[in-house]
């Protein structure tokens, strides 16, 4: 795309669309020429795995259960009211089944309302229902056991329904915002301060940042950083191996779609008053466009942070204080995949850094258990007792980011800088030790697989073809936030499918077909089309167009504070300039406007 736009083409760029659809229980890969409205090719996919589930088929499968006679008898046996039952569909994973025995199935789990809207807090345990999505028919049904239903009391989270007193505020004032907005949007292109980038919506990845460049005042031009960045997969394995829970090893992007599960953001709550909103569109099950209003918000953030400062008192007769306020630009999307809400932010800083943050909130997925108190537990419950008869099951969240970096150009290298302690010679110094840096450029993919925390190593993507005036390679520093990795065994079927979580950092040569670390067809995939399998070819990556893959992980041991709704748990990482500029690029920046005076607002000091 960059090469095409920089040249002078004689004709328009061809407009093709790649379509995945199910026809007669087969997966078709169709290429359509949009300009001529014609089908270029139609190929039947015969490999492992299935496409993303659609909302329409999930709704149909869940509704099917509510009139299924064996299920109605199970509800009657439990003395529950069928009108208070709601159901949801869950992907089934893969556990060694042969391809001929693998159907496009989903498991349906049901919950009981009766006094609450927090449906996930009241699961109907012991009932397993399997629906074939292609023929929309119940193919398996078991009612294995009956467990006490958790109480509805204490599960409410709606503000209008809560009887608890509101938490008092520190002041009666409101937070002042800046006048106007400091960025421009032209279609999906965004310009702010020294940044420009493109923001798009993808039904699977959600927000996609591309063509991100930063303006260098000294060189008087925009310089490339990120060709494309997005969440490639969100792997959520639960740690309960029991019959009703073992299959809960979800690929939220590849099975459900982070974009499909992104709903409209609420002004003033999801996003501040100075936010600008953008819509997204995807193709529905019948091919018609579906609009998602306000799926993104973009806003400047000024939260009192300091970009840099220094106070100097060592010069006689002078007092010097220089402070620069931190103002950044946030691009936000929230994806609600069933019970969990994921707040996905891209933050652009004037210093050249890009910070990526994920906030986990929403409702825990809990299981019913026969225990009102921890002291009564005499078996492994695979979680934490959160309330009467309610267990929050241990689980992981692994978000793997696709970061196609073009640091000041396409051809880049991956450099590992390991900090190594050294002893001094007795005659050379009064110090006994120090550390130094041992730099190694990864030549192939195997040399770039990193388990964080094993060594004191800093990671860089550099352009060996560009130097600063001091002779350093132009580069960017990956600053990981989390060092969490998978604890599952390599032969666990969930880990075979999610093998991309074995290392937190991978580097591969660019390949346009390698976008989804869990495979193009993640539902019931068998681990033969993952980042781990691509990287096993051990291709050359030095001074090549490379892609950096970083996995941000959370081991979640639920606590009572996570119930009935979970306060946001955040994590992230940063891409920070490292010899990209000749010096500090934000020595002189414009200060944000002074706060406006709002009617009926009182100063804290008055």
N, C-alpha and C positions, 0 to 999 in steps of 0.2 A: 504494500500500500504506500509506504514512504517513497520507494523507488518510482512508483507510478506517478505520485503527486509531484515529485521533483522533476520529472521529465515533461516533455511536451507531446502527449499522445495525439495520434491522428484520429482516434475514435474513442467513444466512451468506454469506460471500464465495464466488462460484462457483468450483468447482475444475475447471479445464480442463487438459488435457495436449496439447502439440504434439508430434507424432510424425513422424519422417522414416523411411521404409522403402522398400526396393526390392521391386517386384512385377512379374514378367514383363518385366524389363529396363527398367522405368520407375521414376522416383523419385516417390513419393507423399508429400504433405503432409497429414496427418490430424489433425484436432482431435477429441479425445475428452472427453466430459463424464464425469468420474470418478464423481460422485455418482450419476448415473443409468446409468452403464456403457453409454453410447450414443455412436455416432459423430455428431458435429455436422456435419463436412464432410470431404470427401476430394477433394483437388485434385492433378492430375498436374503436376509441375514440368517445364517445357520449356526452361528457360534453360541457360546454360553451367555446367559443373562437376558434381561428384558428391559424395555424402555421405562422412562419415568411414569409413575401412576398418574392418571388424570383425576381432577376433582370429581368429574361426573361419574366415573366408574367406582371411585371410593364411596361416594354417596349412595350409589345404587347397591353396592355390596353391603353396606351397613344397614340400609333400609330392608334388604332382603331378609335379614335375620329376624326382624321384629315380627314377622308373620310366619316364621318357621315353626311348625308344631312341636318338635322336640325341645326347642328353646322356650316356647311358651310353657311347656310342662316344667322345665327347670326353674322358671321364674315363679310359677305357682308353688312348686315344692319349697322354695325359699320364702314364700309368703310376701312376695314383692308385687308392686303394682306395675304392670307393663307400660302404662302411660308415663311412668317416671323413669323409664329405661332409655338411655341413649347409647349408641354404638359407634365405634370408629374402626378403621381398617389399619392393619400393621403389616409391613413386609415380613417375609418368612425366613430370609437368609438362605444359606446353603450349607449343608452338613454332610457332604460326601455322596449325595444322591447322583446316580447316573443320569445323563441327559435325557434319555427316553422316558424316565420317570418324573422329570421335572416339568410341572405345569405352571402356568402363570397364575399362581395362587396368592391369596392374602389371608391373613388371620384376622378375625373380627373379635374385638374385645368390647364388652359392654359395661356400663356404669350406671349407678343409681342416683338420681337427683333427690327427690323427696325432701325438700327443705334447703337445698343448696344449688348453686350454679357451678360449684367447684367439682365437676364430674369426675376428674382424675383422682380425687380424694376418696372416692367410694367405688372401687372396682368390684365387679361380681367375679370372685375368684372361682377357679375350678372348672370353668366351662371353656372348651376349646372349639372354635368354629372355623372351618376352612372354606373359603369361597373361590371357585375358579372364575377369574375375572373375564376370561374370554367368552365363556358360555353363561356367566352370571348365575351360578348354581352352587348351592351348598354341597360340598363333596365329602366332608368329614365333620363329625360331630361327636364330642365326648363331654360327659359331665362326671368328672372324676372325684370331686370332693366339694364339701360345703364349708365355707369359712365365715365367721361372724362379720357382718357388714360394719365397717367403720362408721362412727357417728357423723351426722351432718353438722352437729354443733361444733363451732370453732373453725369451720372451713370457709366462712364468708370472707370476701376480700373487697366487695364493692363499697365504695365510700358512703353511698347513700343508705346502705343497709347496716353499716357498722354501728355498734352501740358503745364502743370504746371512745373516750374523750380524745379530741384531736391533740397532737403534739403541739406544744407552744412554740412560737417562733421567737428568734432572738431579737427581732425588731419588727416594727409595724410597717416599715418601708418595703419597697419592692426594688428589685435589681434594675438599675438603669441600663439601657442599651444604647448603642451608637446610633447617631442620626444617619438615615439612609443605609445604603449597602455599598460595599467597596469592591464588588465584582460584577462581571458582565457575563451573560449567557446568550449565546447565539446558537439556536437549535440545541445541540447537546455539547457544544464546545464552551468551556468555562475559562475566563481570564480573571485572575486575581493577583494583585501585587506583582511579584516576579514570576508567577506560575501561569502556565496554560496547559489544559488537558481536555480530554474527551470523556464524557460520562454516558454509559449506555446500560440498558436493562437486558438481562438474559434470564429466561425462565428457569434455568438450572443454577446458574451462579449468582443471580441477583445483580448486584452492582458490579460494573466492569469499568475500571479506569484504564485509559489508553492514551498513547501519544503525549505523555506527561514530559514537559520540558520546563527548564528554569532559565530565567534571563540573567546573564552574567554582565554586570555593568562595565567591568574592565574590558571584556572582549566585545561588548556591545552587540550581543546576539543571544538567542535562545539556544540552550544546549540540551541534548536529549538525556533522559534518565530511564523512563519506564515505557516500553512499547505497549505492554498490556499486563494488568494485574487483576486477579479475582480469586475468590474462594473456589478451589477446584473440587474439594469434597469436605464433608463434615461427618465424621465417623463417630457413632455413639454406641459402644458396646456396654451392656449391663452385665453385672457380675453375679447373677443368680442363675445357676445351672439347672434349676428345677424344670419339670415338664412344662409348666405354664410360662416360663420366662427365658429358657435357654436361647431361643431364637432371636431375642431382642438385641440385635447387633445392627443398628440402623445406619444407612448411608443417606443422610438427610438431603444432600444435594442431588445425588444420582438416582434416588428412589422417589423422593417427593418434590424436589425442586425448591431451592431457596428463593428463587424469583416467584415461582407459583405461590409460595406460602408467605410472600410479602404483601401486607395489607396497607391501606391508606394510613399515613401518619397523622397524628392529631396536632394541629397547630397549638402553640403555647405550652404544650405538655411534652410531646415527643420531641419537639423542636422549639427553639426560642422565638420570640416575637419578630426578630429580624431575619427569619429564615425565608428562603424562596423554595417553592416546591416544584417537582417535576413528575410527570406521569410516565408509566411504562405500558407496554403492549405485548401480548403474546397470542399465539394461535390456540384457540379452544379446541376441544375434542373434535368438533365438526369443521375445523379449519377457519372459522370466522374470527376476526380480531377481538380480543378482550382487553379492555382498558383497565389499568390499575391506577386510580387517581392518587396523586400525592405519595407515590411510592418512594421517592427520594426527597430529602431536604438538604439544602446547602445554606450555610450560614457562617458568618465571622464569629469567632469566639474570643472574647476578652474577659478572662476570669481573674484578673489581678496577677497573672504569672509574669515572671521576669525573663526577658530574652537574654540579657546580660547586664552586668553592673560592675562598678568598682568605686570604692571610696579611697582617696589618697590623702594621708595626713603627714607623710614623711618630709614634705617640702616646707621649710620654714616660711611662715606667713601665708600659707595657702591651704585652702580646704577644697578639695576637688571631689565631686560626686557625679558620676555619669550613670544613668539608668535607661534602659530601653524596655518598654513594655512589650509583652508577648501578645501579638494578635495573630491568630491562625485561621485557616479556612477548613471547615468540616463538611464532609459529604456523608450522609447517614441513610441507612436503610434498616428496617426491622423485619425479620422473618420469623413468623410464628409457625413452627413445625410441630403440630399437635399441642403438646403441653408446654414446650419450651419456647421462649422468645429470645431471639439472638439480635442484639443491637450491634450493627456492623458499621464502624466508622473508618473513614480515611481522612487523616488530618495533614494538611499541607502547611509547612512553616516557612517563613521568609528566609530563615537561615539555610534552607535547602533540604531540611529533613522532611521525611514522610513518616508519620506515625500511624500505625494500623492498630485499632483496638476493637475487641469484641466484648460485649457485655452479655452475660447469661442471666436471664430472669424468667419469670413465668411460674408454672406449676410443676412440682416434682411428680415423676411417675412413681406411684407407691403401690404396695401390695397389701392386701388384707392379711392379718395374722391373728392368732388366738391369744394375744397378750395385751393386757391393759397396763402392764408395768414391766420394766426391764428385769427386775429380780425374778420374774417368773419364767424367763427364757432359759430353756435347757437344750437348745439345739442351735445350729448355725442358721441365722435368719438372713444373711447376706446383705445386711443394711443396718440402719439406725431406727429404733423405735421413736417415732415422732409425736404420736398421739395414741389414744386408746385404739388398739387393734390396727395400727397403721405403721407400716415400715417403709422408710425411704431407702430404696435399693442403691448400693454402691454402683457407680458407673463412671465412664470416661467421656470426654468431649475432645476430639482431635480435628482441628480446622487446618487443612493443608492449602496453602496459598501458591498459586501459579504466578511467579514474578519474572516476566520476560524483560530483563533489564538490558537497556542499550546505553551504557554509561559513556556518554560523549561519542557514541558510535556503535555500530552493530557488533563488532568483534571485541569480545571481552575475555578475561581470564578470572579464575577463582583462586584466591590466595588465602592460605591459612597461616596466621601469625601466632606461633606458640610462644608463650612466655616461659623462659627457662631460668631457674635459679642457678647462680654460679658462686663459687667460693673465691675470695680474694687471696692473693699471695701475702703471707705475713709481712713481708718487707714493703709491700706496695700501698697499704692503707690500714687505718685503724678499724675500718669496717671489716666484718667477717664474710658478708655475702651481699649480693645484689641480684637483680634479674635482668635479662636481656631478651631480645626478640629474634626468633628463628623463623624466617619466612620460607614458605614452600608453595609453589604454584602447582595446582592439580593438573595433571596432564590428561587423565582419563576419568570417567565417571566413578570408578571404584575408589579413586583417591579423594573424591569430593563428598563421600557419604560420611556424615558427622553425627555422632551421638554426643549431644551437648552435656557438659559437666564432667566428661572423662579427663579432659586436660584443660589448663587455662589458655584457651585459644580464642583469638579474635578472627573474624571472618570478613573478607573483603571481595567485592567484585571490582576489578580494575580494567582500565583500557591500556594495555601495554604499548599501544601505538601513539598515545598522547602523554606528554610530560608537562609538569609545571616548570616554571622558570628555575626552580631548585633541582629539577631532574627527577622528581618523584612521579610515579605512575598516577594518573588521574583515577580516582576511584570513589566507591561508596562502601560504607561499613554496615553490615547487618548486625544490629544489636538485638539479640533474642530477649524476649521477656520471660518466657517459660522454658524450662529444661525438661518438662514432663514427656516421657516416652511410654510406649505400650509395655505392659507387664505380662501380656499374654504369651503363651508358648508358641513357637514357630509352627507347630503342627496343629494348633487350634484352627478350626475352619474359619472362625471369625478373623483370625490374624492372617491366614492365607489370603483372604479377600482384602484385608486392610494392611497388607505388608508394607505399605508406604509409611506406616507409623513406626517402623523399627528404627529408623533414623529420623532426626528432626530436620536435617538439611540434606538435600540432594542437589546435584547440578547435572543437567543433560544438555546435549546440543539441541537447538531448536528443531522441532518437527511439528508441522501444522496439525498432524493427527493426534499428537500427544497433549491433550488438554485436561482430561479427567483422570485423576490419579487412581480412582477405583474402577476405571474402565468406562467405555462409552455406554455399555449396558450394565448398570450396577445392580439392578434388582436380580437376586439369585445368581450373581456372577460367581465364578469359580477361581478367581485370582490369576487368570492367565492373560489379563490385559490391564496390568497395573503399572505404576511408576517403578516398582521393584523389577518387574519383568522387562520393561523397556531398558532400564539401567543395567541389567545383567549383560547386555551386549558390550559394555565397557568401551564406549565410543570415545574418541578424542574430544576434549573440551577446551584445550588451551588455545587462546586467541581465536575463538570461534563465536558465532552467534549462539549464546547460551541462555538457558532458563534456570533460574534459581527456585527451588521448592522449599518452603519452610512450613513446618507443622507446629502450630500453637496448641498445646495440650493442657487439659485439666483433669486431674483425678478428683472426682467429687464424692466425698464422704458426707452425706447429708447430716444436717444438724437441725435442732428444733426451730431455730430462727428461720430456716428455709420453708417453714410451714405456717399458714396454708398457701402463701405465695412467697416466692423467693426474692429477697433483696438482690440487686444486681451484683454479680461477681464478674470482675473485669480482668482482662489480660491482653497483651499485645506485643508488638515489636516495632523497631525503628530502622529506617534506612537513612543513614546520616553521611553527609559529605566527608570524604577523607582524602585530602589533597585534590579535591575537585576544583576548588577556587584557589587563587593565589594568596588570599588572606581572608579574614572574617568578612563575609559578604553583607553583614547587617550592622556595620559601624554607624551608618546614618540612616535611620528609618523614620517614617512619619508617625507621630504619636496619635493614638486614637482620640477622637473628639472628647471634650469634657462632658460629663454626664448631664443629661437634660434634667430640668426641674419638672417634676410631675405634680399636678394638682393633688391636694389632700395627702401629700407625702411629707413626712417629717424627717429631717436630718438626724442621724444617729447621735450627733454631738449637740443637738439643740435641746 
